[in-house]
């Protein structure tokens, strides 16, 4: 791997991680505010986890296709 590409890849991973973290936090508060979650219910957490997993799977598929 070329050093410039590796540096760019690390920057993209860091920026993507920050965006995903902020997005997850915002989704958490949005589902909590509008979902009417009662104490002990974690349905909003399951929805957030499913959404983040779907986005991660799509990114992983794009990465695999880009390497070929």
PyMOL commands that set and color helices and strands:
alter all, ss='L'
color gray80, all
select helices_A, chain A and resi 3-35+43-67
alter helices_A, ss='H'
color red, helices_A
deselect
rebuild
show_as cartoon
